[in-house]
């Protein structure tokens, strides 16, 4: 009799308490929280996140994907959509899935409770798929959205294809269009202040005004000097540094950041951050990101503002890497995973190690 009186009906817990509990859950656990009962579902906070996720490469034959949550430090599984894909890229919380057959689909954040898939035109003419090697199954290097498709019907999509060329697609168009520029070798592209802005292998900054009179024309708007001044960190005389990768990022204050990854004798590397002002045509080095961190990789690069209570560390560059022989974690083998570069002293720490190159999912939901 006593045990019966002590029985608690969990569905009758105060809504305020349930709401507070749901605020501390990551997306995966929030979905489980919602599934308990109607009372818990109604009390749960609106689906949101301010922490990026790592999407891990899917295991062949499995009907799910794995995701690493930086908030709860756990790997979660989520059923995959019924879309065959070989390549994955992300921008503004959406994932572009590409297949060997030339099928392109955009999926709203796979960890979101609400699935949303958009089919894009076949890129055969733009990519010339028949001319690509049989082992080439990704077709693109970067995928960038101007806006989230659920937030704006006037969004645009730009990609860098496997040969380094820029391609543009707008809703309603039946084909992709190549952007006209003298070079076909681009490192990165982002959507910045109403235009797509890209950087080529010669460190020239290009702008493509997709809403202007010449939406498929790219023009040079800035040249970043390729000569590297001495790092503030000391190295033996004769050390040879060269650029291995370049990224563009919009800072939380709206500045355009040029981030270069430098390698020395395939044994170590550094990141260098420059702030570019296209109006004044000036370039200054950034030695401290303060309460901001950057996220670089196969995703559309982005920045995130953090504080002392945030699981993301400030003044850091979170990067994904693939088969880097100079990786401090690889031991000469070449490895994949995610590292955290501390801009203050140049140290690097491993955060997630795996057999495939993970993909950042931006918290835009």
N, C-alpha and C positions, 0 to 999 in steps of 0.2 A: 504493500500500500504506500509505504514511504517512497519507494523508488518511482512509483507512478506519479506522485506529486512533484517529484524533482525533474521529471521529464520536461525538456525544453523544446518548444516548437521553433525551429530556426527560421521559419518563414515569418515569424512575428517579431523578429528583432527590429529595433527602431530604425527607421529609414535613414536618419542622420548618421547612425553608426555604420550602416551598410555602405552609405555613400563615401564616408571617410575611408573605409577599408578598400573600396574599389579604386579610389584615387591612387593607391600605392601599388597597383598591379600593372604588370606589363600587358601588352595587347593579348597575348596568348592566354594568360591567366584570367584576364578580364572576360574573354569569351567563355571560359569555363565558369566564371562567377555568374555570368548572365544565364547560364543553362541550369542553374540550381533550381530555381522556381520563379514564378511570376513576380513575387515580391522583390527578390534580389535583382531580377531583370529591370524592374522599374526604378530601383534605387541606384543602379549602376550609373556612373558618370558616362557622358558621351565619349565614344571611342576617340582617343587622341593619344599622342605620344610626342615627347620632346627628346627622345633618344633614338639614334639610328639603329638599324638592324643590319646584321650580316647575313646575306642569303648565300648558302653554301651550294656548290655545284651538285645537281641532283644525281642520285645513284641510278644507274641504268636499270630499267625494268621495275623501278619502284613507283607507286602512285602518289608519292609525296615528296616534298622538298624539306630540307632542314634549314633552320634559321638560328643564328646565335644572338641572344639578347644581351646587350651590354649592361642592361639594368639589373637583371636577375642572374646574369652569368650562367645561363643554361641554354642548351640546344633544344629547340622545339621543332616539332614536325607539323606540317600542314598539307592537306590533300592538294595535289596539283590540279589545275584545270585540264580539261580534255583537249589539250593542244600540244602537239609534238614540237619540241624545240631542242636545238643544239647550242644556241648561243643566247646569253642573257646580258642585258645592259639596263641601267636604271637612270631615271630623272624625275625629280619632283614627286617621289613616292610611287611612280609607275615603273613597270618593268617591260622592256621590249624583248620579245621572244622571237628568235629567228630559227628557221629550219632549212635543211639542205634543199628542200623543194622550193625555196624562195618565199615561204609563207612568213608574213610579219604580223604579230599580234601584240597589242599593248594591254597589260594587265594592271589594274589598280592594285596598290600594295597587297601582295599575297597574304600578309598577316592580318589584313583588315577583315572585319566580320562581313563586310559587304563586297562581293566580287563584282568586277566590272571589266569586261573584255572588249577591246576595239580592234577590228581587223583592218589592217592597212593594205594599200595596193601592193601587188606583186612588183618587186624592184628589178625584174629581169632586164629591162632596157637600161636602167641607170647603172646596175652593177655588172651587167654582161656575165651572168652566172655561168653560162656554158663555157666561158673562157677561163673560169677559175679552176684551180686544181681540185681533184676529187676529195682531198682531205680537208679542204677549206669549207667549214660548215658555219662560220659565224657571219661572214660578209661585211660586217661593220665593226668599227673600232670604238665609236662613241655615238651616243644617242642623247639628244637634248630636246626638251619641251620648253616652249615659251611660257606656257601656263598649264595647270592641271586641266585636263578635258572636262572634269566634273565642275570646275570653277569658272571656266570660260569656253563658250562654243567657238571662239575665234582663235583657238590655240594653233600653233604651228609646230612641226617636227623637223629637226635637222639631224643628219647623221654624217659621220665621217666613214666612208666606205673602206674596204680592205686595201685599196690602193692609195688612200689618203685624200680622196676627193670629197667635197662637200655636196650633200644632196638635200633638197627641201621638199616637203609635202604639206599641203593644207587640206583641211576637211572639205570634201566635195570634189577634189581633184582625183582623176583616175590614174595618174602616173606621178612618179617622182621626177623632179627636175634638178639637173646638175647646176651648181652655182658656178658661174663663169669667173675664173681667176687665172692668172698666168702660172700659178703653181698648183700642183695636185698633191702636195705633201704637207698635211696639217697634223699637228700634235693633238690639239684640243679645241673645243668650241663650247661657249656658254651663251645664254641669253642674258644680255646686259643692257639695261636702260632702253628697252624698246627695239633692240637690234640683236642679231646674232653676231658675236665677236669671236674670232678664231685666231690661233697662233700657228705659224708654219715652222718648218725646220730651220729657217734662217732667222727665227725669232721676230718676224714681222707680225704686227697685229693687224688683222683684217676685220672690216665691218661689212655686214650685209643687212641693209635696211629692207626687210621683207614687206613692209607696209608702204614703202616709198615708190617712186616712179620706175625704179629699176630693181625689183625684188630679187632677181637672180644674178646680180652683179656684185662682186666683192671688190673692195678697194682698201689699200693700205692706209692706216691711220696713225701708226706709230712703229718705230724700229727700236727694239731693245738691244743694247750693246751686248755682244757675245763674249767680250773679254771679261774674265772673272777677277775682280779685285781680291787681294789676299783675304782669306778667312781670318776671323779673329782668333780661331783655334790654331795652335802651332803644329806644324808638320815638318818632317825632315826636308832639308833643301833638295830641290830636284823632283819633288812630288809632282805627279802629272794628274791634273784634274780635267774632266770633260763632262759635258752635259749628257745625261742618259735619258731624261724625260722632262717634259715641260707641261704645266697645267695652268689654266686660268680659273680664278675663283672670285666671286663677288663677296666682299667682306660684309659684316653685319652693319657697318656704317655706310655701305654703298660704294666703297672704293673698289677699283679693279686691281686684283692682285695677280702678279706673274710669279709662279712658283716653279723653280727649276731644281731638279734632283741631280746632284753632281756625284760622279764616281771617280775613285782614285785607284788605279791598278787593280780593279775588280776585287778589292779587299775591304773597302769601306765606302761610305757615302754620306753626303750632307744635303740638306735642303736649304735653298736660299729664297727669300721672299722679297719681292719688290712691289711697291705701290706705284701704279701708273696713272697719271692724270692726262687724259686725252685732250682736255681743253687747253691746259697750259703746256702740253707736250713735255712734261717732266717725269722723272723716275727717281724714286727714293727707296733705300733699303729699309726693310722692316725687321727690327731685331727682337721685338716683343709684340706678340698678338694680344697680350693682356688677358681679358676674360673671353677670348674667342679661340676656337679650335677649327682646323680645316680637315676635310675628308676627301681623300684623293684615291683614284683607282679607275676601274672600268665604268664607274658611275659618272654622271654629270657632277663635276666638283661642286661642293657647297661648304658653307661655314656655319658654325653653331655657337651661340652665346651661352656660356655656362657660368655657374657660381659654385660656392663651396659645398653646396648640397647636391650638386649634379654629379651623376656617375662618370661623366666625361671630364677629363683633366683639361684645365685651361692652358693656353699658350703652347699647344701641341699640334702636330700634324698626324692624323690617323690615316695610315695608308695601307692598301692591300698590295701584295707583291706576288710575282709568279716567276719561279725558276730563276731567282737572282743568285748567281754564284757568289756575289759579294755580300749576301745576307749574313748578318752577324749570328743568325740562328741556324744557318745551313751547314756549318762545318765543312764547307767546300763542296757539298753535295748539290746545292741549289734546292730551294724549298718554297713552299707557298703558305700564305696565311695573312696575318695582319700585324702590323707593328705600330708603335707610338713613338714618334720622333719629338723630343723635347727641344724646342727652339732655343731655350735659355742656354743650354750647355752642349747641345748636339748629341746627347745620349739617346739610345734607342732601346726600347723594351718590347718583348714579344707579348701580344695580348691573346692571340688565337692562332693555333698552328693546325694545319690540315693538309690534305692531299690535293686540294684544288684551290684555285684563286677565288676568294669570296667576293661578294658584291655588296656595296653599301646601298641600303634603302633609306632615302631621306625621309625624316619625320614631317611629312606635309599633309597630315590628316588628323 
